Amino acid sequence: METKYLKYFIVFSLFFAFGCSNTKYLPKGELLYTGASVKIEDSILKKKEKTALQNELQSLLRPLPNKQFLGLRIKLWIYNIAGEPKKKKGTRYWLRNKVGEAPVLYSKVDLDYNSAVLRNYVENKGFFKVRVSADSTAKDKRATAEYTVLPKKQYKIKSVTFPEDSSAIAKTIAKTTRRSLLKVGKPYDLDVIKSERERIDSRLKEKGFYYFNPDYILAQVDSTKGDYEVSIKLKIKDETPAKAKVAYTINDIVVYPNFSILKDSATYKKEDIVKYKDFTIIDSTNTFRPRVFDRALYFKKGDLYNRSDHNLSLNRFVNLGTFNFVKNEFKESDSIKNALDAYYYLTLLPKKFIRVEVLGKTNSASYSGTEINANWNNRNLLRGAELFTLSVFGGADFQISGQNKGNNIYKIGGEASLTWPRLITPFNFQGSSEFVPKTKATLGYEYQNRINLYALNSFRGSFGYLWKENIRKEHQLDIIEVNYVSPNHVTPYYLEQVEKDKSLSKVLEKQLIFGPTYSYTYTNTMQKRKKNTFYFNGELDLAGNITGLATKANIKKNDTIKLFDVPFSQYVKLKTDFRHYFKLGKESQLASRLILGIGLPYGNSSSLPSIKQFVVGGTNSIRAFRARSIGPGSYKDKDTTTTFLPDQSGDLKLEFNTEYRAKLFSIVRGAIFLDAGNVWLLNNDTNKPGAKISKNFMKEIAVGAGVGLRFDLSFLVLRTDIAFPLRIPYLPEGQRWVIDDINFGSGSWRKDNLILNIAIGYPF
């Protein structure tokens, strides 16, 4: 009982200490500014509208008070206790100026200025006869500001008139009015008027009006006619230049693919100038084939200028990946009236380059190690902006402690890939996206040696397409993807382990996997202002389907078909990864992820190949359990004589993760998380009781929780998570929830349950 009251006393003391110490260090005569409030006195506005307006006004007030966490101004407290440093370095300076935050003084608050800001904002929202008053309250060396806003009835739009003359520009504007943002009956809003001007300008740019801009549109507002109503008349300003009122077409198109600011176009020889279709290429080194520019340029001679084609052409040049600098210029034609000559100045990146990377890493199986990668790249291998990459790598992974200690992994390999900036297909399809569609061919090999166990030779090859509809939607279709895995150098020791656990024999099987794969990704997480953002990835893997159907393979009838003396895999595999990010504040969010996966073996296969099965656990999965150590189902290897941990994998996967993320200070961010999930088999395995999916699968869900720190270094995020299990699926029913067993004060409990995960980047 005394311990309980001691805890309360400590908490109370901390609150008291934080609160008092923040005013103790204030300069003489100063008050600590603790914030402001806005009150709207209006009986006409609906409660929801009043709350929304109040929040908008609140965000306009300056200065902002010192930041709080759970009601405590911790950063201000750190600033105060650190004291004035004697020099601009050291721990005290870092604490005071990097971690801490100087007090916001009431003397810095300008009540009249804030009142004017509020008045201007409310009037721009249609409350033309608003009154704003301000006052302040001081107590215990703290001060607050209070603002009272008394708006009258909001003005609504009575009518909207667009230019009505017979000019070409007026007629073009008239055709866009049905998409107008100004609607009769809606409240007057200055921001909407500005947006309407930009909308009209955007539409005119699509119709050839290259020299027009939003400032040439005048909005005349008349509030004298009607009861709290305004009439809005949009017109083209009288001082608008004549050329801004005329639509322009495209005349000459000139491309400088190897442009240098030091070289004037007058020095080019006749043979340096190549005419190709509707454009001219000026290049003394003949760097590219002309068709590269034909695919990148959306403009054709005689086309009406439009902003979309303008931007698409520039973006395609950038996304080719061969240019360091892309500049575009339009000039009025000397030979044709109301026409533009388009010039593209392209500065090349180095054609060939070598990149060497040395990495320190940890992986989901609790291995730590190092890897070296050497990549040789050619950005224009066949003069068609093709990217050729040849890479070799080598590395080693070690487990310092745990069941796999001593079973180090050494690997070496290489990969060659060639990417074309177009779709190589029997039909002509290059899309209409700003992103260049690509065709990619890859061939790779890896030799992996697991000391004391076995070695694996892995060959892989693929040919397919990558294209993006826009910045949010991306597709990848591999027409063919081939994987061949062959084990060798299997040790007698590993064979002994296989006799104890038959599931270990799967890795010794030769594997031949081939077939098409498709992946679709949608994300809008780059839209930082959105409160809700999403990420979705769906993958479809079809292996050996046509071959299996053609040969009528049926493993259930012992009719296994082999290619090159290896049974080929036949299955359908589907995986979805859905993530939701809910923004709680400027520096905090709730991130959640749901993964669903199923692999259906049939025909020539009774189960998925081991490299294609689903696993859970580890640094990016259920962090309270070691990688690949959960499941399938409620299965648990009862053979304690096995000195290393076999992979636990399945044909079905269900996983859910959620974590609260918040900035603590400087580069340090914190997280509280909850993970849950498991894998199961579709077919019964006598060697793994409890592994098959059943109607009671929810009783076999593993659950873990934990906390973590993330160190955001801009160029990378270093993550540390510590987690512990809440539910263990392989324990007997009725004993799987282990929340009551949690005891952080017990050394033996911490040793058996606390899992430290160190990784690079966020888990999702």
Buried (B, 14 or more C-beta within 10 A) or exposed (E): EEEEEEEEEEEEEEEEEBBEBBBEBBEEEBBBBBBBEBBBEBEEBEEEBBEEBBEBBBEEBEBEBBBBEEEBBBBBBBBBBBEEBEEEEEEBBBBBBEBBBEBBBBEEBBBEEBBEBBBBBBBBBBBBEBBBEBEBEEEEBBBBBBBBBBBBBBBBBBBBEBBEEEEEBBEBBEEBEEEBBBEEEEBBBBEBBBBBBBBBBEBBBBBBBBBBBBEBBBBEBEBEEEEBBBBBBBBBEEEBEEEBBBBBBBBBBBBBBBBEEEEEEEEBEEEBBEEEEBBBBBBEEBBBBBEBBBBBBBBEBEBBBBBEBBBBBBBBBBBBBBBEEBBBEBEBBEEBEBBBBBBBBBBBEEEEEEEEEEEEBBBBBBBBBEBEBBBBBBBBBEEBBBBBBBBBBBBBBBBEEEBBEEBBBBBBBBBBBBBBBBBEEEEEEBBEBBBBBBBBBBBBBBBBBBBEBBBBBBBBBBBBBBBBBEEBBBBBBBBEBBBBBBBEEBBEEBBEBBEEBEBBBBBBEBBBBBBBBBBBBBBBBEEEEEEEBBBBBBBBBBBBBEBBEEBEBBBEEEEBBEBEEBBBBBBBBBBBBBBBBBBEEEEBBBBBBBBBBBBBBBBBBBBBBBBBBBBBBBBBBBBBBBBBBBBBBBBBBEEEEBEBBBBBBBBBBBBBBBBBBBBBBEBEBBBEBBBBBBBBBBEEBEEBEBBBBEEEBEBBBBBBBBBBBBEBEEEEBBBBBBBBBBBBBBBEEEEBEBEEBEEEEEEEBEEEBBBEBEBEEBBB
